[in-house]
Amino acid sequence: MQVKKDDILSRFLQVTENDPTYLRDIILNFVIAGKDTTATALSWFIYMLCKHPAVQNKIAQEVREATKVKENTDFAEFAASIDEEALEKMNYLHAAISETLRLYPSVPVVRRNYMHLQFLAARHKTKSYSRKTD
């Protein structure tokens, strides 16, 4: 059974014209650009877990149940137990990470509101936007 992957790398590999150098540059760009946003998201997530120990305990319990590891397991065995099936069972963890990202987005949101309609020579309406940052 062929499983369709929706991650960015799989999508680039599905493109028929895939130059290995171009693909390497794209992936390197994502890795370099993503390190700060990932670090920010993880920092806020750990902060939120420290502020809410009940949530921390519930996530720990869910991870133990999903991975089926014992209380005192070495890191290599624990890492080996995390697979796609285990990750799909971690719904509370997913919700906690999503809520953290909602409260503290890693990338600032830029909202644009239109000020007035403009008419082009071909009688097409366009909206003139103002830039607002929250």
C-alpha positions in Angstrom: 0.0 0.0 0.0 1.4 3.4 -1.1 1.1 6.0 1.6 0.8 9.6 0.3 3.1 11.9 2.3 2.3 15.5 2.6 5.5 16.8 4.0 7.6 19.4 2.1 10.4 17.0 1.1 8.0 14.5 -0.4 6.2 17.2 -2.3 9.5 18.4 -3.8 10.5 14.8 -4.7 7.2 14.3 -6.5 8.0 17.2 -8.9 9.2 15.8 -12.2 11.9 18.3 -12.7 14.0 17.8 -9.6 17.5 19.1 -9.7 19.5 17.7 -6.8 21.3 21.0 -6.3 18.0 22.9 -6.2 16.5 20.4 -3.8 19.6 20.6 -1.5 19.4 24.4 -1.5 15.7 24.4 -0.6 16.1 21.9 2.2 19.1 23.8 3.6 17.1 27.0 3.5 14.3 25.4 5.5 16.7 24.0 8.0 18.5 27.3 8.6 15.3 29.3 8.6 13.5 26.9 10.8 16.0 26.6 13.6 15.0 29.9 15.3 11.2 29.3 14.9 11.6 25.8 16.2 13.6 26.9 19.2 11.1 29.6 20.0 8.2 27.2 19.8 9.9 24.6 22.0 10.9 27.3 24.5 7.3 28.5 24.8 6.0 24.9 25.0 8.4 24.0 27.8 7.5 27.3 29.6 3.8 26.4 29.3 4.4 22.9 30.6 6.2 24.3 33.7 3.3 26.7 34.3 0.8 23.8 34.0 2.1 20.7 35.8 -1.3 18.8 35.3 -0.9 19.2 31.6 2.7 18.1 31.8 1.7 14.9 33.7 -1.1 14.2 31.3 1.3 14.5 28.3 3.9 12.3 30.0 1.2 9.6 30.7 0.0 9.8 27.1 3.6 9.4 25.7 4.2 6.4 28.0 1.0 4.7 26.9 1.6 5.5 23.2 5.2 4.2 23.2 4.6 1.3 25.6 7.8 1.9 27.5 8.5 1.3 31.1 9.0 4.1 33.7 12.8 3.8 33.7 14.0 3.3 30.2 17.2 4.4 28.6 17.1 7.1 25.9 18.0 4.9 23.0 15.1 2.4 23.8 12.7 5.3 24.3 13.7 7.0 21.0 13.4 3.7 19.1 9.8 3.3 20.5 8.7 6.6 18.9 7.3 5.7 15.5 4.5 7.1 13.3 1.9 4.8 15.0 2.9 6.1 18.4 2.9 9.7 17.3 -0.7 9.3 15.9 -1.8 8.3 19.3 -0.5 11.4 21.0 -3.5 13.6 20.5 -3.2 15.5 23.8 0.5 16.3 23.0 -0.6 17.6 19.6 -3.3 19.8 21.1 -0.9 21.2 23.7 1.7 22.1 21.0 -1.0 23.6 18.8 -2.4 25.7 21.7 1.1 26.9 22.5 1.6 28.0 18.9 -1.7 29.7 18.9 -0.9 31.7 22.1 2.8 32.3 21.2 3.2 32.1 17.4 6.9 31.6 16.3 6.4 33.8 13.3 4.7 37.2 13.8 1.4 37.6 12.1 1.0 40.6 9.7 -2.6 41.5 9.2 -3.7 43.6 6.3 -7.0 45.5 6.1 -8.1 47.3 3.0 -8.6 51.0 3.2 -10.5 51.7 0.0 -11.2 50.3 -3.4 -9.2 51.4 -6.3 -10.2 51.2 -10.0 -7.7 50.3 -12.7 -7.9 51.4 -16.3 -9.5 48.1 -17.3 -12.3 48.7 -14.8 -11.1 46.0 -12.4 -11.6 46.7 -8.7 -8.6 46.2 -6.4 -8.3 46.7 -2.7 -5.7 49.1 -1.3 -4.2 47.5 1.8 -2.6 49.0 4.8 -0.1 47.1 6.8 -0.7 46.4 10.5 1.3 44.4 12.9 -0.1 43.0 16.1 
